[in-house]
């Protein structure tokens, strides 16, 4: 991998992957819709000479083709809100794949665990049967099938599957993003789902290291890959660590089906979270076996260190804005 383009570079996963690519000295094209957010990302990375900013619409293949220049790998990190997933996820993916086909790019698509459906084994391997029972799980499975379709016969593609994630770039893009943001700011916060049952989270800088490492291995394409976290942790322990790091102890309110449904009257995306609450009661734990066997050790920042670093980074961001 000599040159990469990150589509959706200002989102949570996109920003983390862009940072990892820059750290490795790889010339990187950060592609996004907002010039302001792209400039902010560049500033946070120290405006390195091997970072190029490209403004465009990921739903328009020609915008990506124009920006891609002589890139050889495309990281598909763009996403759509829950309430738009059914209508817009596949067109977004098709646009990215059409651009990749025209430019003969390898594609690394970032996705989640929804297509697996309910857990059928203690640790979910990449071979876990995909039997989604939710609308979003079925759409995500169709997304996978589209990515590996013969329509893109010259495109080498892989899917990197992340569990719930957190980190300085997660912002509003993850279940934990708004929770940790509010705690960092010293405001009351919501926590989506069960706070007692431990579940898996991955620290985004760790995830980015694994994803970029996979992207640099020729044999990794044409496959699904788990991007596991550092184990499991309960919501109440996340809150405890975050409060300690922030020095603030405002109320954190857990949101279950009723709370999310009521909030969904005003924030449509929250209503869409309800069908995914089963993952907070029946958590999936991703197997690390394939990555360890074929790539190497799993980078696993402890929750204590990762959550504390996230809170401190968020507080710095908040100070810059104020």
C-alpha positions in Angstrom: 0.0 0.0 0.0 1.7 3.2 -1.2 -1.2 5.6 -1.3 -4.7 5.4 0.3 -8.0 7.3 0.1 -10.3 7.3 3.1 -13.9 7.8 2.2 -15.7 9.2 5.2 -12.5 10.5 6.7 -14.0 12.8 9.2 -16.2 10.1 10.9 -15.2 8.1 13.9 -13.6 5.1 12.1 -12.4 7.2 9.2 -10.5 9.7 11.3 -8.9 7.0 13.3 -7.8 5.1 10.2 -6.5 8.4 8.6 -4.4 9.0 11.7 -3.0 5.5 11.6 -2.1 5.8 7.9 -0.4 9.2 8.5 1.5 7.7 11.4 2.9 5.0 9.1 4.0 7.6 6.5 1.5 6.5 3.9 0.3 9.3 1.6 -3.4 9.6 2.4 -6.3 11.3 0.7 -9.0 12.3 3.3 -12.3 12.4 1.4 -15.4 14.0 2.9 -18.3 16.4 2.4 -17.3 19.1 4.8 -14.3 21.3 4.0 -14.4 22.6 7.6 -14.3 19.1 9.1 -11.5 18.1 6.8 -9.5 21.1 7.7 -10.1 20.4 11.4 -8.9 16.8 10.9 -5.8 18.0 9.2 -5.1 20.4 12.0 -5.5 17.7 14.6 -3.0 15.6 12.7 -0.5 18.4 12.5 -1.2 19.2 8.8 1.4 16.7 7.5 2.7 17.0 4.0 1.6 13.5 3.1 -2.1 14.3 3.8 -4.3 15.6 1.0 -7.9 16.8 1.5 -10.6 16.1 -1.0 -14.1 17.5 -0.8 -16.8 15.4 -2.5 -20.0 13.4 -2.2 -19.5 9.7 -1.6 -22.8 9.0 -3.4 -21.2 10.3 -6.6 -18.7 7.8 -8.0 -17.0 10.4 -10.2 -16.2 12.6 -7.1 -14.3 9.6 -5.6 -12.6 8.8 -8.9 -11.5 12.4 -9.3 -10.1 12.5 -5.7 -8.5 9.1 -5.8 -5.6 10.2 -8.0 -3.0 7.3 -8.0 -4.3 5.6 -4.8 -4.1 1.9 -4.6 -6.3 1.2 -1.5 -9.7 2.7 -0.7 -11.0 2.6 2.9 -14.8 2.8 2.9 -15.6 4.4 6.2 -18.6 6.4 5.2 -21.9 5.5 6.8 -25.6 6.6 7.0 -27.8 7.2 10.0 -29.9 4.3 11.3 -33.1 5.8 10.0 -31.7 6.1 6.5 -30.0 2.7 6.3 -32.6 0.8 4.5 -32.7 3.3 1.6 -29.2 4.6 1.4 -26.6 2.1 2.6 -26.6 0.0 -0.6 -26.5 3.0 -3.0 -23.6 4.4 -1.0 -21.7 1.1 -1.2 -22.4 0.8 -4.9 -21.1 4.3 -5.5 -17.8 3.4 -3.7 -17.5 0.1 -5.5 -18.1 1.7 -8.9 -15.4 4.2 -8.2 -13.0 1.4 -7.1 -13.8 -0.5 -10.3 -13.0 2.4 -12.5 -9.7 3.1 -10.7 -8.8 -0.5 -10.0 -8.6 0.1 -6.3 -8.5 -2.4 -3.5 -11.4 -1.8 -1.0 -11.4 -2.1 2.8 -15.0 -1.7 4.0 -15.6 -1.0 7.7 -18.8 -2.7 9.0 -20.3 -4.0 12.2 -21.6 -7.3 13.7 -25.3 -6.9 12.8 -25.3 -9.5 10.0 -24.3 -12.3 12.5 -27.7 -12.1 14.1 -28.0 -13.8 17.5 -24.9 -15.4 19.0 -24.7 -19.1 18.3 -21.2 -19.7 19.8 -19.2 -18.4 22.7 -16.8 -16.5 20.6 -18.0 -15.5 17.1 -15.6 -16.5 14.3 -15.7 -15.1 10.8 -17.5 -18.3 9.8 -20.4 -17.7 12.2 -23.6 -18.3 10.2 -25.2 -15.0 9.1 -28.8 -15.2 10.1 -29.9 -11.6 10.9 -33.3 -11.2 12.4 -33.4 -7.4 12.4 -34.0 -5.0 9.6 -30.6 -3.4 10.0 -28.9 -6.8 10.1 -30.6 -7.9 6.9 -29.6 -4.6 5.2 -26.0 -5.1 6.4 -26.0 -8.7 5.0 -27.2 -7.4 1.7 -24.4 -4.8 1.9 -21.8 -7.6 2.3 -23.2 -9.6 -0.6 -23.1 -6.5 -2.8 -19.5 -5.8 -1.9 -18.4 -9.3 -2.8 -20.6 -9.4 -6.0 -19.1 -10.4 -9.3 -20.3 -7.0 -10.6 -16.9 -5.6 -9.4 -14.8 -8.4 -10.9 -11.5 -6.4 -10.9 -11.9 -5.1 -7.3 -10.2 -6.9 -4.4 -12.4 -6.3 -1.3 -12.3 -7.1 2.4 -14.7 -6.4 5.2 -13.4 -5.5 8.7 -16.1 -6.0 11.3 -15.9 -4.0 14.5 -18.0 -4.4 17.7 -19.2 -1.3 19.5 -16.4 1.2 19.6 -15.1 4.3 21.5 -12.3 6.7 21.3 -11.5 10.4 20.8 -12.9 10.4 17.2 -16.1 8.5 17.9 -18.1 11.6 18.7 -21.8 10.9 18.0 -21.1 8.0 15.7 -21.2 5.2 18.3 -23.4 4.2 21.2 -20.8 5.4 23.6 -19.8 8.6 21.8 -22.5 10.9 23.2 -22.2 9.2 26.6 -18.5 9.9 27.0 -18.9 13.3 25.4 -21.4 14.4 28.0 -19.4 13.0 30.9 -16.3 14.8 29.6 -18.3 18.0 29.6 -19.8 17.5 33.0 -23.3 17.2 31.8 -26.0 14.5 32.5 -25.7 11.6 30.0 -27.7 8.8 28.5 -26.3 5.3 28.2 -27.9 3.1 25.6 -28.9 -0.4 26.8 -28.1 -2.6 29.7 -25.5 -1.2 32.1 -24.9 -4.4 34.1 -24.2 -7.1 31.4 -20.6 -6.8 30.2 -20.1 -6.5 26.4 -17.3 -6.0 23.9 -16.0 -2.6 22.9 -12.9 -1.8 20.8 -10.7 1.3 21.2 -10.7 3.0 17.8 -6.9 3.6 17.6 -6.4 -0.1 18.2 -9.0 -0.9 15.6 -7.3 1.4 13.1 -4.0 -0.4 13.7 -5.5 -3.7 12.9 -7.5 -2.5 9.9 -4.4 -0.8 8.3 -2.3 -3.9 9.0 -4.8 -6.0 7.2 -5.0 -3.6 4.3 -1.2 -4.0 3.7 -1.5 -7.8 3.4 -2.3 -9.1 -0.1 -3.8 -12.4 1.2 -6.3 -10.6 3.5 -8.5 -9.5 0.6 -11.6 -11.4 -0.4 -12.4 -12.2 3.2 -14.3 -11.0 6.4 -12.1 -10.1 9.4 -13.0 -9.6 13.0 -11.6 -6.6 14.7 -11.9 -7.5 18.4 -11.6 -5.3 21.4 -9.8 -5.7 24.7 -12.5 -7.9 26.2 -15.8 -7.0 27.8 -16.9 -4.4 30.3 -20.2 -3.4 31.9 -21.7 0.1 31.3 -21.5 0.9 35.0 -17.7 0.3 34.9 -17.3 2.5 31.8 -19.1 5.3 33.6 -17.0 4.9 36.7 -13.7 5.1 34.8 -15.0 8.1 32.7 -16.2 10.0 35.8 -12.9 9.5 37.5 -11.0 10.7 34.4 -13.3 13.8 34.0 -13.4 14.6 37.7 -17.2 15.1 37.3 -20.1 13.0 38.5 -23.3 14.0 36.8 -26.2 11.6 36.4 -26.0 8.9 33.7 -29.4 7.5 32.7 -29.7 4.1 31.1 -32.1 4.0 28.1 -34.1 0.8 27.4 -36.9 0.2 24.9 -39.4 2.6 26.5 -36.9 5.5 26.9 -35.5 5.1 23.4 -39.0 5.0 21.9 -40.0 8.2 23.7 -36.8 9.9 22.7 -37.4 8.7 19.2 -40.5 10.9 19.0 -38.0 13.8 18.8 -34.8 12.2 17.5 -35.8 9.6 14.8 -32.5 7.8 14.9 -33.1 6.8 18.5 -36.3 5.0 17.7 -34.2 2.8 15.3 -31.9 1.7 18.1 -34.6 -0.3 19.8 -34.4 -3.4 17.6 -30.6 -3.6 18.3 -31.1 -3.7 22.1 -30.8 -7.5 22.0 -27.1 -7.0 21.7 -27.0 -5.3 25.1 -28.7 -8.4 26.6 -27.1 -11.1 24.5 -23.7 -9.6 23.7 -21.5 -11.0 20.9 -17.8 -11.5 21.6 -15.6 -11.7 18.5 -13.1 -14.4 18.2 -9.4 -13.3 18.0 -8.2 -16.6 16.5 -8.0 -15.7 12.8 -6.3 -12.4 13.3 -3.7 -13.8 15.7 -3.0 -16.8 13.5 -2.7 -14.9 10.2 -1.6 -11.4 11.2 -0.2 -11.4 14.8 -0.8 -10.0 18.2 -4.0 -8.0 18.9 -3.4 -4.4 20.1 -5.6 -4.2 23.1 -5.5 -0.9 25.1 -7.0 -1.5 28.6 -10.4 0.0 29.2 -8.9 2.1 32.0 -6.3 3.6 29.7 -8.6 3.9 26.6 -11.5 5.5 28.3 -9.3 7.9 30.3 -7.5 8.9 27.2 -10.8 9.4 25.4 -12.2 11.7 28.1 -9.0 13.8 28.2 -9.0 14.1 24.4 -12.7 15.1 24.4 -12.1 17.7 27.1 -9.3 19.2 25.0 -11.6 19.3 21.9 -14.3 21.0 24.0 -11.8 23.7 25.3 -10.8 24.5 21.7 -14.4 25.0 20.7 -15.2 27.2 23.7 
